[in-house]
Amino acid sequence: MEKNLIYLDNNSTTPLDPRVLESMMPYLTNQYANASSNHRFGHQAKDSVKIAREQIAALIHSESHEIVFTSGATEGINLAVKGVAEFLSDKGKHIIISATEHTAVLDVCAFLESKGFEITYLRVDNDGLTDLEELKSSIRKDTILVSVMFVNNETGVIQPIREISNAVHESGALFMTDGTQAFGKMLIDVDDLGIDLMAFSGHKIYGPKGIGGLFVRQRRPNRVKLTPLIHGGGHEKGMRSGTSNVPGIIGLGEAAKIAKKEMVKDRQAISTLRDELESKLLKIPDTFLNGQPEKRLYNVSSICFKGADADAIMIGLKSIMVSNGSACTSTKIEPSHVLTAMGLSEEDAYSTIRFSLGRFNIQAEIDKAVDLVSHVVSALREMID
């Protein structure tokens, strides 16, 4: 990493944990076999993939055969939503999602709308939480799928997943969640929470980019069947054909194993730093926090610095890496759809910075970040005045 750079954008991506890299190296060098090859070398790779699948399943309390490897959460979301839509189209063409979903979900549903499906977008309150009563009233006989993000990538708000899934299952529909920001950072039991489908990604938990997965429930009472997006070879039980990314899978498995072991330690250390950063930044005049303060993931802080443009703040910070929203929408000039759905004005949305901390942040970085952000925001406001 560049010297003196302070990285506070861990919701966009995390650095690769050295232990993960170490686990991957043999499969990037001398253990290069195709896991589908029917010889001893290939069987060794297949066995390693099996172990990684078990490590990931252990993290979310699923069965290993319910894990489908993909190139990342975006592909997992596409496979889940399009796969359900295609497979259950005879039953109905109504899908319900939250208005604050990631663009991967929003764009997939916009595509399905063009194909004749009907999408209902659930509102959120000022804290970013889904209205359960609106959800219940929106479910119809032809509703086949409800998708609500587990943890919002911009604000860290945690949705009441168990209550949502209970309401969905009472109607006979399937429940999916984008678990990208929750996976590896908080306890997840897919059975206890009633999750039927959940997408996740490796590079959000100190694993490699280009690998992720989809939990697909294969047990009663809601065994899920999907129409695959990619055909050719029947890999991943026919749900995702293509030569297995063995090094990536091994890395994801190792990252999952580390997350399971160190989750409590990470939460304690990161939340302490986040809380200190947040409390000091909120002492700057005309600032406020976005999102329900108690129902948030421990590493995220979305703060509006009224009257100070977020892009200008980021330019002024130079050596501190933060975000003005989701990395997947950072090229757009529109205000954050998440923040405006929560009732923020466009001006306040444009003045919001997301700080997302990770495993490798230290106290000295927090102290420096507070000083620099305070200085830059004050300087920008003086220029406007």
Secondary structure as the mmCIF struct_conf table of DSSP 4:
data_model
#
loop_
_struct_conf.conf_type_id
_struct_conf.id
_struct_conf.beg_label_comp_id
_struct_conf.beg_label_asym_id
_struct_conf.beg_label_seq_id
_struct_conf.end_label_comp_id
_struct_conf.end_label_asym_id
_struct_conf.end_label_seq_id
TURN_TY1_P TURN_TY1_P1 LYS A 3 ASN A 4
STRN STRN1 ILE A 6 TYR A 7
STRN STRN2 ASP A 9 ASP A 9
TURN_TY1_P TURN_TY1_P2 ASN A 10 SER A 12
HELX_LH_PP_P HELX_LH_PP_P1 PRO A 15 ASP A 17
HELX_RH_AL_P HELX_RH_AL_P1 PRO A 18 LEU A 28
TURN_TY1_P TURN_TY1_P3 THR A 29 ASN A 30
TURN_TY1_P TURN_TY1_P4 ALA A 35 SER A 36
BEND BEND1 ASN A 38 HIS A 39
HELX_RH_AL_P HELX_RH_AL_P2 ARG A 40 ILE A 60
TURN_TY1_P TURN_TY1_P5 HIS A 61 HIS A 61
HELX_RH_3T_P HELX_RH_3T_P1 SER A 64 GLU A 66
STRN STRN3 ILE A 67 THR A 70
BEND BEND2 SER A 71 GLY A 72
HELX_RH_AL_P HELX_RH_AL_P3 ALA A 73 PHE A 87
TURN_TY1_P TURN_TY1_P6 LEU A 88 LYS A 91
STRN STRN4 HIS A 94 SER A 98
TURN_TY1_P TURN_TY1_P7 ALA A 99 THR A 100
HELX_RH_AL_P HELX_RH_AL_P4 THR A 103 SER A 114
TURN_TY1_P TURN_TY1_P8 LYS A 115 GLY A 116
STRN STRN5 GLU A 118 LEU A 122
STRN STRN6 VAL A 124 VAL A 124
TURN_TY1_P TURN_TY1_P9 ASN A 126 ASP A 127
BEND BEND3 GLY A 128 GLY A 128
STRN STRN7 THR A 130 THR A 130
HELX_RH_AL_P HELX_RH_AL_P5 LEU A 132 SER A 138
TURN_TY1_P TURN_TY1_P10 LYS A 141 ASP A 142
STRN STRN8 THR A 143 SER A 147
BEND BEND4 PHE A 150 PHE A 150
STRN STRN9 VAL A 151 VAL A 151
TURN_TY1_P TURN_TY1_P11 ASN A 153 THR A 155
STRN STRN10 VAL A 157 ILE A 158
HELX_LH_PP_P HELX_LH_PP_P2 GLN A 159 GLN A 159
HELX_RH_AL_P HELX_RH_AL_P6 ILE A 161 SER A 171
TURN_TY1_P TURN_TY1_P12 GLY A 172 GLY A 172
STRN STRN11 LEU A 174 ASP A 178
TURN_TY1_P TURN_TY1_P13 THR A 180 LYS A 185
BEND BEND5 MET A 186 MET A 186
HELX_RH_AL_P HELX_RH_AL_P7 VAL A 190 LEU A 193
TURN_TY1_P TURN_TY1_P14 GLY A 194 GLY A 194
BEND BEND6 ASP A 196 ASP A 196
STRN STRN12 LEU A 197 SER A 201
HELX_RH_3T_P HELX_RH_3T_P2 GLY A 202 LYS A 204
TURN_TY1_P TURN_TY1_P15 ILE A 205 TYR A 206
TURN_TY1_P TURN_TY1_P16 LYS A 209 GLY A 210
STRN STRN13 GLY A 212 VAL A 216
BEND BEND7 ARG A 219 ARG A 219
TURN_TY1_P TURN_TY1_P17 ARG A 220 PRO A 221
BEND BEND8 LEU A 229 LEU A 229
BEND BEND9 GLY A 232 GLY A 233
TURN_TY1_P TURN_TY1_P18 HIS A 235 HIS A 235
HELX_RH_3T_P HELX_RH_3T_P3 GLU A 236 GLY A 238
TURN_TY1_P TURN_TY1_P19 MET A 239 MET A 239
BEND BEND10 ARG A 240 ARG A 240
BEND BEND11 GLY A 242 GLY A 242
HELX_RH_AL_P HELX_RH_AL_P8 VAL A 246 LEU A 281
TURN_TY1_P TURN_TY1_P20 LEU A 282 LYS A 283
BEND BEND12 ILE A 284 ASP A 286
STRN STRN14 THR A 287 ASN A 290
BEND BEND13 GLY A 291 GLY A 291
BEND BEND14 PRO A 293 LYS A 295
STRN STRN15 ARG A 296 ARG A 296
TURN_TY1_P TURN_TY1_P21 TYR A 298 ASN A 299
STRN STRN16 VAL A 300 PHE A 305
TURN_TY1_P TURN_TY1_P22 LYS A 306 GLY A 307
BEND BEND15 ALA A 308 ALA A 308
HELX_RH_AL_P HELX_RH_AL_P9 ALA A 310 LEU A 317
BEND BEND16 LYS A 318 SER A 319
STRN STRN17 ILE A 320 MET A 321
STRN STRN18 SER A 323 SER A 323
BEND BEND17 ASN A 324 GLY A 325
HELX_RH_3T_P HELX_RH_3T_P4 ALA A 327 THR A 329
TURN_TY1_P TURN_TY1_P23 SER A 330 THR A 331
BEND BEND18 GLU A 334 GLU A 334
HELX_LH_PP_P HELX_LH_PP_P3 PRO A 335 SER A 336
HELX_RH_AL_P HELX_RH_AL_P10 HIS A 337 ALA A 341
TURN_TY1_P TURN_TY1_P24 MET A 342 GLY A 343
HELX_RH_AL_P HELX_RH_AL_P11 GLU A 346 ALA A 349
TURN_TY1_P TURN_TY1_P25 TYR A 350 SER A 351
STRN STRN19 THR A 352 SER A 356
TURN_TY1_P TURN_TY1_P26 ARG A 359 PHE A 360
HELX_RH_AL_P HELX_RH_AL_P12 GLN A 363 ILE A 384
#
